[in-house]
Structures are given as C-alpha cells and as structure tokens.
Amino acid sequence: VLTGINIGLYEGGFSRLVQKVLSHTDMPRIRISSIEPWTVEDGLIDLVANEPRICRHLHLPLQHGSDGVLRAMGRPYSAGHVRSLMRRIREVSPGTAVGADVIVGFPEEDDQAFAESHAIIEDLGFTYLHVFPFSTRPGTAAANLPGRPDDEVNPEGRRIAGTFAKEQGPVRLAVGLGVAIGIAAVLRALSEGERARQTATPWQSEYRLR
C-alpha cells in the first residue's frame, strides 16, 4: 500500500512514483491509499485503469460536497472539481472502486449545505463512504469558527449519510464482483445485502478470484 501525507504532491507527480515502484520491484499487487482530489493526475487514472499490478481502487478525502463548507475547511478545490474528476475516472476505468471521506456537522453546515453534500454523494456513486462527525480540537482554526450545527443535528446528519452509504454499498459491490465472476455473483451479492458489503470489496474480490 502506497500511503503518506499528501502523497499526491510527490515531486514530479505521484504517477511518476508509482511507475518507479512498478519498474524497480516485483511486487505483485499495489494499492494506492487516500489521495487528495486536486492531486489526482490523468496519468495516475490511466495507470489504475490499465496496469494489472495496481488495484483498481482510489480513495478521495472529499470531506464535503458544499463549496461554502469546503472554503471554510480551507480545502483548495470545489465540488465541481470533484465532479469532473469522477467523470474522468468513470470514463477511463468504469470498474474502479472509488471511496470517499465525508464530514458532517462542520461549522457553517446548514440544511442547504448538508443537502448539497448528500446530493453529490448520490450523484457521483461512490463505492463506499467513511462518514465522520465533526469534532472540535482545541487550537485548530475550525474550533473557533462560528455556525456549528446544534448537537442534535450532527448525529442526525451522520445517521442519514451513514444509512445512504449502507444502502448503496451492496449494489456497487455487486457490480464490481460481476466483472470478475459473472451474473450469478451479482444476484448473490444483492441478496446477501449488507453482509456482502462488509465481507468483501470490489478491488479485493477482483484480484482474489482471477
């Protein structure tokens, strides 16, 4: 697993580092860990799509789907950028599993901002989600931001987003499995539902069953 803080900012481009690993090792399987959306290069998308030694998996710390909240977080990208990135990934490699981190309850997240975040999750069809409630950390800029949602809103938002993630998981898992083992597995995964989602993921199954 290639992991690190801001790995996408590797000098010369992260795809260059991945090429080095491929060229100088005989590691049979390489998986890329969380990578910031604004650092995902077209060359990296091509590698994930076409290099058999790389797991067809990307994890994006989206954090939120509202531009206003993203600005408050200090994130250097917009929801539109993530939409464009996901379009490129789906065009080049429709079978790639793409997960995302999402925070609910960040300061300045009102009902509209939450709805915008929920909408982008639904529209982009992430394979899975990691949903976190905002937690205040003393000494950080976010700790002093105004407009934090009421404590009652935060758990409710987390519950809604978490429920959505669970509902989407089995379907996307089934699609990923179907690429490798056929329609029978799709039907079985759909019937097993949540249990199937928890016991396997598309990129793991694809490599295990080849």
Buried (B, 14 or more C-beta within 10 A) or exposed (E): EBEEEEBBEBEEBBBEBBBEEBEEEEEEEBBBEBBBBBBBBEBBBBBBBEBEBBBBBBBBBBBBBBBBBBEBBEBEBBBEBBEEBBEEBBEBBEBBBBBBBBBBBBBBBBEEBBEBBBEBBEEBEBBBBBBBBBEEEEEEEBEEBEEBBEEEBBEBBBEBBBEBBBEBBBBBBBBBBBBBBEEEBBEEBBEBBEEBBEEBBBBBBBBEEE
